[in-house]
Amino acid sequence: MLLEDYRNERLKKLEEIRARGIDPYPSKCFRNAKISEVVNHFEEKKGQEVTIAGRIVAIRSFGKLVFLKVRDYTAEVQIFMKADDEPKEGLFGAKDVRLLDIGDFIEVTGTVDKSQTGEISVFSNYVKLLTKTLRPLPDVFTNKEERYRRRYVDMNANPEVRERLVRRSKFWQATRDFMNKHGFVEVNVPVLEHTTGGADATPFVTHMNALDEDFYLRISHELPLKRLLGGGFEKVYDIGPRFRNEGIDDEHLPEHIAFEAYAAYENYEDGMKFYEEMIKYVAMETWGTLKFKVNGFDIDLDCEWPRVKYADLLREKFNVDVFNPNREQLIQILKDNGVESNFDMTTPHLIDHVWKLIRKTSAGPYWVIEEPLSLSPLAKKSADNQLVTERFHPVIAGTEMGNGFSELNDPLDQLERFKEQQAARDAGDEEAQMLDMDFVEMLEYGMPPACGWGNSERNFWLLEGVSGREAVPFPIIRQGE
């Protein structure tokens, strides 16, 4: 039977329902109990009358007896119906069940008890239709393209998808709770920016009609949040979307939720202690464990994470000197390891790609520290080595789970680094950062020493053990025909 045939059959039922004077889409529902309350507190609810509501997920008819399974957000329960000769206006009895279909939403008022087989049930001879559905839900829904395109169907056919989104909500709520408990203030900063920065990424461009000007969609929360430090805030953070016009893979989505935080009078040493504690807290609140199996790695977050210098890792693995890099050596390493590219990127980007080869084979957890100055245009130089920065990344299961550093607050140093980045951008590097003179001006007014940190929902995807598109409610895909 084709979908069109099913739909036509339901349209006929809809017509008959309306002919009876019944509204198939009423606005008022009188639910006074969730199904989980009936199921989980049966002894308390037994013999009581309740009104529940939900979607029909099964229909069985045996002569004058009808059994429905109804599911709401919390649980599902059996509805026991027995044919009654007295019709009730606006309601459906056992004789009228033929007008109902799996997928319809109904309201049921009845008595809580157990059936002869011992199943918890709501006994009622009548139900009220809340929503008549015109398309049947599939029993099996596995095609990825279709699942992503019709996520509302996916969540009904595959309830684990909805459960994952609940954990995603817990992940961000735990992040907020941790930050708020430690004196941070959440401040939402703009998405539209005249000059965007804070990361190496290609921005999206949009146009504002009211001002007749182009704007960028932010690629990072960083520069506006640091302006707040210059304005007198001491602990600030924001959680919200950011946009990077890049490829789509298991670790990257052009639109995703990210978190950034900045604390005045702290440095990267303080940050490593604080955010190690935060990651552990969020993991426990979200999954109830610190032990994970991800990407073939057995991960245990319940330890003190080692600290490893960036330059040491590249020297030990590939004999690369990040302070005097050899482009040909870097390109050859990438070719030998199956990296496909035209390799016309800048030397710092080549170094970063070699680092990613190391990262992908690392179980962790550990902190990578002291990233070279050329790769960190917004981080403060190390007092012990002017060639490196006070920057830190946690590496877990082959992925960088965040990025933090002692913030650069020397306006003249920042201006020079911005100029270097702008020169690279002018030379064709679309991911290089823009010269932001307003930010430099803010630094000239003064910003206290601070530690900054950012992580995206990639952390959730990683510990959940799924790709980015599996872990968001409505993943971006090519528009269907």
PyMOL commands that set and color helices and strands:
alter all, ss='L'
color gray80, all
select helices_A, chain A and resi 3-19+35-40+42-45+94-99+144-149+151-157+159-181+222-230+268-287+310-318+327-336+347-359+373-375+411-426+437-445+458-464+468-471
alter helices_A, ss='H'
color red, helices_A
select strands_A, chain A and resi 49-62+65-71+76-82+105-114+120-123+127-131+185-186+192-193+205-208+213-217+235-243+255-264+291-294+297-300+307-309+366-369+391-396+399-400+403-406+450-456
alter strands_A, ss='S'
color yellow, strands_A
deselect
rebuild
show_as cartoon
